[in-house]
Amino acid sequence: MANQFLIKNTMADMRNLSACEIVALESGCFPGIELLGYYEKVDIPCRIKYFLSSTVNPDDG
């Protein structure tokens, strides 16, 4: 499973990551998250890949 993205169906799913998923991302088990939809799965034209940020700025939502 190395180098496979953590898959999330919606933005709500992505914003509600479990503590275990966060640790896996921070430790490099996953290079990032692949989002399949915003409000529901496949409601966006293509998948979006998100990568772990190193910024110290708070989440702006």
C-alpha positions as CSV (number, residue, x, y, z in Angstrom):
1,M,0.0,0.0,0.0
2,A,3.0,2.3,0.0
3,N,2.4,5.6,-1.9
4,Q,-1.3,5.2,-2.1
5,F,-3.5,8.1,-1.2
6,L,-6.0,8.0,1.6
7,I,-9.3,8.2,-0.2
8,K,-12.2,10.3,1.1
9,N,-15.6,10.5,-0.6
10,T,-16.6,14.1,0.5
11,M,-15.1,17.2,2.0
12,A,-17.0,16.4,5.2
13,D,-15.2,13.1,5.4
14,M,-11.9,14.7,4.8
15,R,-12.5,17.3,7.5
16,N,-13.4,14.6,10.0
17,L,-10.2,12.5,9.8
18,S,-9.7,10.1,12.7
19,A,-6.6,10.5,14.9
20,C,-5.2,7.3,13.4
21,E,-5.6,8.7,9.9
22,I,-3.8,11.9,10.9
23,V,-0.9,10.0,12.4
24,A,-0.7,7.9,9.2
25,L,-0.5,11.0,7.1
26,E,2.1,12.7,9.4
27,S,4.3,9.6,9.5
28,G,4.3,9.3,5.7
29,C,2.2,6.2,5.3
30,F,0.1,8.1,2.8
31,P,1.5,10.9,0.6
32,G,-1.8,12.8,0.9
33,I,-5.6,12.5,0.5
34,E,-7.5,12.0,-2.7
35,L,-11.0,13.6,-2.6
36,L,-13.7,12.1,-4.8
37,G,-16.4,14.7,-4.3
38,Y,-17.2,17.9,-2.4
39,Y,-20.8,17.4,-1.1
40,E,-21.2,13.9,-2.4
41,K,-19.0,11.4,-4.2
42,V,-18.3,12.3,-7.9
43,D,-19.9,15.8,-7.8
44,I,-16.6,17.3,-9.0
45,P,-15.2,17.0,-12.5
46,C,-12.0,15.2,-11.4
47,R,-10.4,13.9,-8.2
48,I,-8.4,16.4,-6.1
49,K,-5.2,15.4,-4.3
50,Y,-4.3,17.2,-1.1
51,F,-0.9,17.0,0.5
52,L,0.2,17.6,4.1
53,S,1.1,21.2,4.7
54,S,4.0,22.4,6.8
55,T,2.4,25.8,7.5
56,V,1.8,26.9,11.1
57,N,-1.2,29.1,10.0
58,P,-4.6,28.0,11.4
59,D,-7.2,26.3,9.1
60,D,-9.3,29.0,7.4
61,G,-12.1,26.6,6.5
